[in-house]
Amino acid sequence: MAAIHERSAADLASAFASGELSPVSVARALLERIEAWEPRVNAMYRVQREGALAAASASETRWRQGRPLSPLDGVPLTIKENITTRGDPAPIGTRANEDAPAQGADAPAAARVREAGCVILGKTTMPDFGMLSSGLSSLHGITRNPWRLDRNPSGSSSGAGAAAVAGYAPLHLGTDIGGSVRLPATHCGIFALKPSLGRVPVHPPYMGRVAGPMTRSVKDAALLMSVIARPDSRDFIALPFQELDFSSLQLEPKRIQIGVLPDMGVGLPVHPEVKAAIEAAATALAGAGCAVSSIRSFLTEEMLDGVCRFFEARSYNDLMQLPAGKRGKVLPFVAEWCSWRAAQFSGRDVMQAYTLVMAMREAAVGASQSFDFILSPTSPILPYEAELPAPGNDARDALPHIAFTVAYNMSEQPAASINWSYSADGLPIGVQVVGKRFDDLGVLRLSSLLETLRPQQRPWPELSSQ
């Protein structure tokens, strides 16, 4: 029988229903798992032992009475630090906010999982302001990749990605505004879905920002989507609610048109092992009956620089809103990144950047029109050094590795990363699946097909192997 930390959310729910396992025993086992791994990985901002055990006990009573709140009642999960939870501070990864007060209410996704009876084990780490694809934070320190502790889990949902690999829980909630669930997914060898903008309500909403599931399997992500995609009036740009059956993952390959985008042509060059993985995934889909053809990049250097300038202006505004005495507590790399040119931006500069973001959006949607899905690398690189805030460690060129992910935040299209294979050094390599706007279910279905087609996966790392 599989160890508790190896069991999926679907498996645990079935075990609760049959009486094979209790939510309390599962919560205790996973809290012990966190305690053992945390000195090495540092994926958790707060571990809520007492609250988790109390929630597990209440769930156990409901299952015994045959009255679970949902199919996921009692299933443990973690929540990214910036998804606010009642009673917890949300410092957004930076020491400048180390005195942040406890929040008075759950954010929409946190509210939905609590209503479903899920057991919240705690909050996961993130970098300063969520504006790094790294596990480095001035407040939380260094979050490490469990596959190799000298490697970066990427970010900004860094703790969630590392926690999923280490087996802290079967379910994890992250956020994504430029690749922040998908980049940790590819570098940590897990699955993550960036839903269509507005599919999962968030508060406060913002252009491109979404909350999404991070799991070891597509099925578990689908189960979590069924909970978190429910409506919340606080998100004033949310999509109209649809009662979608996210667990319906069957797909007829022979009806599917897939455009393969092996090289974006901007940003960092694609590593040869990443290129080999995307080619192998495309070949496997063609062999399964999909119509597969290569497409050219739709992204220009100017568009990528435009979105980078937009993010810099946004973060510089956040930095300047801090009291002068707190600005020095922000990670120096982040402060330099958002200041080196944004400090001199005019209103015209910001509007030009915004116009390029809109051009990126139009180009991304246009490139998808002839296909049901786009298949591409998630990241052009393999996991880089754990101590670095960005690949290359250059604050004036901090985001060249997000070229494959960021456009789909701006175009509002659903996109997922699923592990395909591993590098010669045993590091995970994921591929990205992008769907047409609103087709979150289709992205889950094609990801599920890839899950069946991919090479045999390596065992998840254990402490003895570190």
VEXDREN-2710 file (C-alpha; in Angstrom, 1 decimal):
% VEXDREN-2710
k/r/px/py/pz
1/MET/0.0/0.0/0.0
2/ALA/1.3/3.4/-0.9
3/ALA/2.5/5.7/1.9
4/ILE/0.1/8.5/2.8
5/HIS/2.2/11.2/1.2
6/GLU/2.2/9.3/-2.1
7/ARG/-1.6/9.0/-2.2
8/SER/-3.6/11.3/-4.5
9/ALA/-6.5/13.5/-3.4
10/ALA/-8.9/11.2/-5.2
11/ASP/-7.4/8.2/-3.4
12/LEU/-7.6/9.9/0.0
13/ALA/-11.2/10.9/-0.6
14/SER/-12.1/7.3/-1.5
15/ALA/-10.3/6.1/1.6
16/PHE/-12.2/8.5/3.8
17/ALA/-15.5/7.4/2.4
18/SER/-14.7/3.7/2.9
19/GLY/-13.3/4.2/6.4
20/GLU/-9.9/2.9/5.4
21/LEU/-8.2/6.1/6.5
22/SER/-9.3/9.0/8.7
23/PRO/-8.6/12.7/7.9
24/VAL/-6.9/13.1/11.3
25/SER/-4.4/10.3/10.7
26/VAL/-3.6/11.7/7.2
27/ALA/-3.2/15.2/8.6
28/ARG/-0.8/14.0/11.3
29/ALA/1.2/12.0/8.8
30/LEU/1.6/14.9/6.4
31/LEU/2.5/17.3/9.3
32/GLU/5.3/14.9/10.2
33/ARG/6.4/14.9/6.6
34/ILE/6.5/18.7/6.6
35/GLU/8.5/18.7/9.8
36/ALA/11.1/16.3/8.4
37/TRP/11.5/18.0/5.0
38/GLU/11.3/21.7/6.0
39/PRO/14.9/22.1/7.3
40/ARG/16.1/21.2/3.8
41/VAL/13.4/22.6/1.5
42/ASN/11.9/25.7/3.3
43/ALA/8.6/25.6/1.4
44/MET/6.3/26.8/4.2
45/TYR/5.7/30.3/5.6
46/ARG/3.3/29.1/8.2
47/VAL/2.4/25.6/9.4
48/GLN/-1.0/25.5/11.0
49/ARG/-0.7/22.3/13.0
50/GLU/-3.5/22.9/15.5
51/GLY/-5.9/24.4/13.0
52/ALA/-5.3/21.6/10.6
53/LEU/-5.9/18.9/13.2
54/ALA/-9.1/20.6/14.4
55/ALA/-10.3/20.8/10.8
56/ALA/-9.4/17.2/10.2
57/SER/-11.3/16.1/13.3
58/ALA/-14.4/17.9/12.2
59/SER/-14.1/16.3/8.7
60/GLU/-13.7/12.9/10.4
61/THR/-17.0/13.4/12.2
62/ARG/-18.7/14.4/9.0
63/TRP/-17.5/11.3/7.1
64/ARG/-18.5/9.1/10.0
65/GLN/-22.0/10.6/9.8
66/GLY/-22.1/10.2/6.0
67/ARG/-22.4/14.0/5.6
68/PRO/-19.1/15.2/3.9
69/LEU/-19.2/18.8/2.7
70/SER/-17.7/17.8/-0.7
71/PRO/-15.8/14.9/-2.3
72/LEU/-12.6/16.6/-1.1
73/ASP/-13.7/16.9/2.6
74/GLY/-10.7/16.2/4.8
75/VAL/-8.2/16.2/1.9
76/PRO/-5.1/18.3/3.0
77/LEU/-3.7/21.2/1.0
78/THR/-1.4/24.2/1.2
79/ILE/-2.2/27.7/0.1
80/LYS/0.3/30.3/-1.3
81/GLU/1.1/33.1/1.1
82/ASN/-0.5/35.8/-1.1
83/ILE/-3.9/34.1/-1.2
84/THR/-5.2/35.6/2.0
85/THR/-6.5/33.3/4.7
86/ARG/-8.5/34.4/7.7
87/GLY/-6.2/35.0/10.7
88/ASP/-2.9/34.9/8.8
89/PRO/-0.7/37.8/7.7
90/ALA/0.0/38.1/3.9
91/PRO/3.3/39.9/3.6
92/ILE/3.6/39.1/-0.1
93/GLY/7.1/37.6/0.3
94/THR/8.9/40.7/1.4
95/ARG/10.6/41.7/4.7
96/ALA/9.2/45.2/4.1
97/ASN/5.9/43.8/5.2
98/GLU/7.1/41.6/8.0
99/ASP/4.7/43.4/10.4
100/ALA/1.7/42.7/8.2
101/PRO/-1.5/42.3/10.2
102/ALA/-3.6/39.1/10.2
103/GLN/-6.2/39.1/7.5
104/GLY/-9.9/39.3/8.4
105/ALA/-11.2/37.1/5.6
106/ASP/-10.4/34.3/3.2
107/ALA/-9.7/35.2/-0.5
108/PRO/-12.1/33.5/-2.8
109/ALA/-10.1/30.3/-3.5
110/ALA/-9.3/29.9/0.2
111/ALA/-12.9/30.4/1.1
112/ARG/-14.0/27.7/-1.4
113/VAL/-11.6/25.1/-0.2
114/ARG/-12.5/25.8/3.4
115/GLU/-16.2/25.5/2.6
116/ALA/-15.4/22.1/0.9
117/GLY/-13.9/20.8/4.1
118/CYS/-10.3/20.7/2.9
119/VAL/-7.7/20.7/5.6
120/ILE/-5.4/23.7/5.3
121/LEU/-2.0/22.6/6.5
122/GLY/-0.4/26.0/6.1
123/LYS/0.8/28.8/3.8
124/THR/3.7/28.4/1.3
125/THR/6.5/30.7/0.5
126/MET/7.0/33.2/-2.4
127/PRO/9.5/35.8/-3.5
128/ASP/9.2/39.5/-2.9
129/PHE/5.9/40.8/-4.4
130/GLY/5.6/37.6/-6.5
131/MET/7.7/39.3/-9.1
132/LEU/10.5/36.8/-9.4
133/SER/10.5/33.3/-11.0
134/SER/12.6/32.2/-8.1
135/GLY/12.4/30.7/-4.6
136/LEU/14.4/33.6/-3.1
137/SER/12.7/36.0/-0.7
138/SER/13.9/38.7/1.7
139/LEU/11.4/37.4/4.2
140/HIS/11.3/33.7/3.7
141/GLY/14.9/33.0/2.6
142/ILE/15.7/30.3/0.0
143/THR/13.1/27.7/-1.0
144/ARG/14.9/24.8/-2.6
145/ASN/13.9/22.2/-5.3
146/PRO/13.5/18.8/-3.7
147/TRP/14.8/17.1/-6.8
148/ARG/18.2/18.7/-6.1
149/LEU/18.6/21.0/-3.2
150/ASP/21.1/23.2/-5.0
151/ARG/18.5/23.9/-7.7
152/ASN/15.7/26.6/-7.8
153/PRO/12.1/25.5/-7.8
154/SER/11.3/28.7/-9.8
155/GLY/8.4/30.9/-8.8
156/SER/6.6/32.8/-7.8
157/SER/4.6/29.9/-6.4
158/SER/7.9/28.5/-5.3
159/GLY/6.8/27.0/-2.0
160/ALA/3.8/25.4/-3.5
161/GLY/5.9/23.7/-6.2
162/ALA/8.5/22.4/-3.7
163/ALA/5.8/21.3/-1.3
164/ALA/4.1/19.2/-4.1
165/VAL/7.3/17.4/-4.9
166/ALA/8.2/16.8/-1.2
167/GLY/4.7/15.2/-0.6
168/TYR/3.4/17.8/1.9
169/ALA/-0.1/17.4/0.5
170/PRO/-1.8/16.2/-2.7
171/LEU/-3.3/19.7/-3.4
172/HIS/-1.7/23.1/-3.6
173/LEU/-3.0/26.6/-4.5
174/GLY/-0.8/29.0/-6.3
175/THR/-1.1/32.2/-8.3
176/ASP/0.2/33.2/-11.8
177/ILE/0.6/36.5/-13.5
178/GLY/3.4/35.7/-15.9
179/GLY/4.1/32.0/-15.4
180/SER/4.0/31.6/-11.6
181/VAL/2.3/28.3/-11.4
182/ARG/3.6/26.9/-14.6
183/LEU/7.3/27.7/-14.2
184/PRO/7.5/25.9/-10.8
185/ALA/5.6/23.1/-12.4
186/THR/8.1/22.5/-15.1
187/HIS/11.1/22.9/-12.8
188/CYS/9.5/20.7/-10.1
189/GLY/8.1/18.0/-12.3
190/ILE/4.4/18.5/-11.3
191/PHE/1.2/19.6/-13.0
192/ALA/-0.2/23.1/-12.8
193/LEU/-3.1/24.8/-14.5
194/LYS/-3.3/28.6/-15.1
195/PRO/-7.0/28.9/-15.7
196/SER/-8.7/31.4/-18.1
197/LEU/-8.7/34.8/-16.5
198/GLY/-11.9/35.0/-14.3
199/ARG/-12.5/31.2/-14.2
200/VAL/-11.3/31.1/-10.6
201/PRO/-12.4/34.2/-8.8
202/VAL/-9.6/36.2/-7.1
203/HIS/-9.6/39.3/-4.9
204/PRO/-8.4/41.8/-5.7
205/PRO/-8.6/41.0/-9.5
206/TYR/-5.9/42.3/-11.8
207/MET/-4.9/42.0/-15.4
208/GLY/-3.5/38.6/-16.1
209/ARG/-3.6/37.4/-12.4
210/VAL/-5.1/34.0/-11.7
211/ALA/-5.2/31.4/-9.0
212/GLY/-4.8/27.8/-10.0
213/PRO/-4.1/24.2/-8.8
214/MET/-0.6/22.7/-8.4
215/THR/-0.7/18.9/-8.0
216/ARG/1.1/15.7/-8.9
217/SER/-1.6/14.6/-11.3
218/VAL/-4.1/16.1/-13.7
219/LYS/-7.0/14.3/-12.0
220/ASP/-6.2/16.0/-8.7
221/ALA/-6.0/19.4/-10.3
222/ALA/-9.4/18.8/-11.9
223/LEU/-10.9/17.9/-8.6
224/LEU/-9.6/21.1/-7.1
225/MET/-10.9/23.1/-10.0
226/SER/-14.4/21.8/-9.3
227/VAL/-14.1/23.6/-5.9
228/ILE/-12.2/26.8/-6.6
229/ALA/-14.0/27.7/-9.8
230/ARG/-17.2/28.4/-8.0
231/PRO/-18.5/32.1/-8.0
232/ASP/-17.5/34.9/-5.6
233/SER/-18.9/38.4/-6.0
234/ARG/-15.7/40.1/-4.9
235/ASP/-14.1/39.4/-8.3
236/PHE/-15.7/42.0/-10.5
237/ILE/-14.1/40.7/-13.7
238/ALA/-14.9/37.0/-13.1
239/LEU/-16.4/34.9/-15.9
240/PRO/-20.1/33.9/-15.6
241/PHE/-20.2/30.8/-13.6
242/GLN/-20.5/27.5/-15.5
243/GLU/-21.2/24.1/-13.9
244/LEU/-18.3/22.4/-15.7
245/ASP/-17.5/18.7/-15.0
246/PHE/-13.7/19.2/-14.7
247/SER/-13.3/15.5/-13.9
248/SER/-14.5/14.5/-17.4
249/LEU/-11.1/14.1/-18.9
250/GLN/-11.7/11.9/-21.9
251/LEU/-10.5/13.2/-25.3
252/GLU/-10.8/11.9/-28.8
253/PRO/-7.3/12.6/-30.3
254/LYS/-8.3/12.2/-33.9
255/ARG/-10.4/15.4/-33.8
256/ILE/-7.6/17.5/-32.3
257/GLN/-5.5/20.1/-34.2
258/ILE/-2.3/21.0/-32.4
259/GLY/0.2/23.7/-33.2
260/VAL/3.7/23.0/-31.9
261/LEU/5.7/26.1/-31.0
262/PRO/9.2/24.8/-30.3
263/ASP/11.0/28.1/-30.1
264/MET/9.7/31.5/-29.2
265/GLY/12.7/33.2/-30.8
266/VAL/12.9/35.8/-28.0
267/GLY/14.1/35.6/-24.5
268/LEU/16.5/32.9/-23.5
269/PRO/17.5/30.2/-26.1
270/VAL/15.8/26.8/-25.7
271/HIS/18.0/24.3/-24.0
272/PRO/18.7/21.2/-26.2
273/GLU/17.1/18.8/-23.7
274/VAL/14.0/21.0/-23.5
275/LYS/13.8/21.0/-27.2
276/ALA/14.1/17.2/-27.3
277/ALA/11.3/16.9/-24.8
278/ILE/8.9/19.1/-26.8
279/GLU/9.7/17.2/-30.0
280/ALA/9.1/13.9/-28.2
281/ALA/5.7/15.1/-26.8
282/ALA/4.6/16.3/-30.3
283/THR/5.6/13.0/-31.8
284/ALA/3.7/11.1/-29.2
285/LEU/0.5/13.2/-29.8
286/ALA/0.8/12.6/-33.5
287/GLY/1.2/8.9/-32.9
288/ALA/-2.0/9.0/-30.8
289/GLY/-3.9/10.5/-33.8
290/CYS/-3.7/14.2/-33.3
291/ALA/-3.0/16.5/-36.3
292/VAL/0.3/18.1/-35.4
293/SER/2.1/20.9/-37.2
294/SER/4.8/23.4/-36.3
295/ILE/4.1/27.1/-36.0
296/ARG/6.3/30.1/-35.9
297/SER/6.6/32.5/-33.0
298/PHE/4.1/35.3/-32.6
299/LEU/6.2/37.2/-30.0
300/THR/8.6/40.0/-30.7
301/GLU/11.4/41.4/-28.6
302/GLU/9.5/44.6/-28.5
303/MET/6.4/42.9/-27.1
304/LEU/8.4/41.0/-24.4
305/ASP/10.2/44.2/-23.4
306/GLY/6.8/45.9/-23.3
307/VAL/5.4/43.5/-20.7
308/CYS/8.6/43.6/-18.7
309/ARG/8.4/47.4/-18.6
310/PHE/4.7/47.2/-17.6
311/PHE/5.7/44.8/-14.7
312/GLU/8.6/47.1/-13.7
313/ALA/6.3/50.2/-13.6
314/ARG/3.7/48.2/-11.5
315/SER/6.3/47.0/-9.0
316/TYR/8.0/50.4/-8.9
317/ASN/4.7/51.9/-7.9
318/ASP/4.4/49.3/-5.1
319/LEU/7.9/50.1/-4.0
320/MET/7.3/53.8/-3.8
321/GLN/4.1/53.3/-1.8
322/LEU/6.2/51.8/1.0
323/PRO/7.4/54.2/3.8
324/ALA/11.0/55.2/3.1
325/GLY/12.2/53.2/6.0
326/LYS/10.8/50.0/4.6
327/ARG/12.1/50.2/1.1
328/GLY/15.5/49.1/2.2
329/LYS/14.0/45.8/3.4
330/VAL/12.9/44.8/-0.1
331/LEU/15.2/42.2/-1.7
332/PRO/17.9/44.4/-3.4
333/PHE/17.5/42.6/-6.7
334/VAL/13.8/43.3/-6.9
335/ALA/14.3/47.0/-5.9
336/GLU/17.0/47.4/-8.6
337/TRP/14.9/45.5/-11.2
338/CYS/11.8/47.7/-10.8
339/SER/13.8/50.9/-10.4
340/TRP/16.6/51.0/-13.0
341/ARG/14.4/52.4/-15.7
342/ALA/10.9/52.7/-14.3
343/ALA/12.1/55.5/-12.0
344/GLN/12.5/57.6/-15.1
345/PHE/9.3/56.4/-17.0
346/SER/6.9/59.1/-18.3
347/GLY/3.2/58.5/-18.6
348/ARG/3.9/58.0/-22.4
349/ASP/6.4/55.3/-21.6
350/VAL/3.9/53.4/-19.5
351/MET/1.2/53.7/-22.1
352/GLN/3.5/52.5/-24.8
353/ALA/4.3/49.4/-22.6
354/TYR/0.6/48.8/-22.1
355/THR/0.0/49.1/-25.8
356/LEU/2.6/46.4/-26.5
357/VAL/0.9/44.2/-23.9
358/MET/-2.3/44.5/-25.9
359/ALA/-0.4/43.7/-29.1
360/MET/1.0/40.6/-27.4
361/ARG/-2.5/39.6/-26.4
362/GLU/-3.8/40.0/-30.0
363/ALA/-0.8/38.0/-31.4
364/ALA/-1.3/35.2/-28.9
365/VAL/-5.0/34.8/-29.7
366/GLY/-4.3/35.1/-33.4
367/ALA/-1.7/32.3/-33.3
368/SER/-4.2/30.0/-31.6
369/GLN/-7.1/30.5/-34.1
370/SER/-6.2/27.6/-36.4
371/PHE/-5.6/25.1/-33.7
372/ASP/-7.4/23.5/-30.8
373/PHE/-4.3/23.7/-28.7
374/ILE/-0.7/25.0/-28.7
375/LEU/2.1/22.8/-27.4
376/SER/5.4/24.5/-26.4
377/PRO/8.1/24.4/-23.8
378/THR/7.0/25.8/-20.4
379/SER/10.4/27.3/-19.8
380/PRO/13.4/27.4/-22.2
381/ILE/15.8/26.4/-19.4
382/LEU/16.5/23.7/-16.8
383/PRO/16.3/24.6/-13.1
384/TYR/19.0/27.1/-12.2
385/GLU/20.9/27.7/-8.9
386/ALA/18.8/27.9/-5.8
387/GLU/20.5/31.0/-4.4
388/LEU/19.8/33.1/-7.5
389/PRO/16.9/35.5/-7.9
390/ALA/16.8/34.9/-11.6
391/PRO/18.7/33.0/-14.2
392/GLY/21.7/35.0/-15.1
393/ASN/21.4/37.1/-11.9
394/ASP/21.0/40.3/-13.9
395/ALA/18.4/42.7/-12.4
396/ARG/18.3/44.6/-15.7
397/ASP/17.3/41.5/-17.6
398/ALA/15.4/39.5/-14.9
399/LEU/12.5/38.0/-17.0
400/PRO/13.8/36.7/-20.3
401/HIS/12.8/33.1/-19.3
402/ILE/9.0/33.9/-19.2
403/ALA/8.6/34.3/-23.0
404/PHE/6.6/31.0/-23.3
405/THR/4.3/31.7/-20.4
406/VAL/3.5/35.4/-20.0
407/ALA/1.6/36.0/-23.3
408/TYR/-1.2/33.7/-22.2
409/ASN/-1.8/35.6/-19.0
410/MET/-2.4/38.7/-21.1
411/SER/-4.5/36.9/-23.6
412/GLU/-6.5/35.3/-20.8
413/GLN/-6.1/31.8/-22.3
414/PRO/-5.9/28.7/-20.1
415/ALA/-2.4/27.1/-20.1
416/ALA/-0.9/24.2/-18.2
417/SER/2.5/22.6/-17.6
418/ILE/2.8/18.9/-17.3
419/ASN/6.0/17.0/-16.7
420/TRP/7.2/15.1/-19.7
421/SER/10.7/13.8/-19.1
422/TYR/14.0/14.5/-17.3
423/SER/17.4/15.9/-18.2
424/ALA/20.6/13.9/-18.2
425/ASP/21.1/15.1/-14.6
426/GLY/17.6/13.9/-13.5
427/LEU/15.9/17.3/-13.5
428/PRO/12.3/17.6/-14.6
429/ILE/11.3/19.0/-18.0
430/GLY/7.7/20.0/-18.6
431/VAL/5.7/20.9/-21.7
432/GLN/3.0/23.6/-21.9
433/VAL/-0.5/23.0/-23.2
434/VAL/-2.4/26.2/-24.2
435/GLY/-6.1/26.2/-25.1
436/LYS/-8.4/28.7/-26.6
437/ARG/-9.9/31.3/-24.2
438/PHE/-12.4/29.7/-21.8
439/ASP/-11.4/26.1/-22.8
440/ASP/-10.0/25.1/-19.4
441/LEU/-11.6/21.7/-19.6
442/GLY/-9.9/21.1/-22.9
443/VAL/-6.5/21.9/-21.5
444/LEU/-7.1/19.5/-18.7
445/ARG/-8.1/16.8/-21.2
446/LEU/-5.1/17.2/-23.4
447/SER/-2.9/17.2/-20.4
448/SER/-4.5/14.0/-19.2
449/LEU/-3.7/12.5/-22.6
450/LEU/-0.1/13.6/-22.4
451/GLU/0.0/12.0/-18.9
452/THR/-0.8/8.6/-20.5
453/LEU/1.7/9.1/-23.4
454/ARG/4.7/10.4/-21.6
455/PRO/7.8/8.2/-20.7
456/GLN/7.9/6.4/-17.4
457/GLN/8.2/8.9/-14.6
458/ARG/11.0/8.8/-12.0
459/PRO/10.1/8.2/-8.3
460/TRP/9.5/11.3/-6.3
461/PRO/12.6/12.3/-4.3
462/GLU/13.0/11.3/-0.7
463/LEU/15.2/12.7/2.1
464/SER/17.5/9.7/1.8
465/SER/18.4/10.6/-1.7
466/GLN/19.4/14.2/-0.9
END
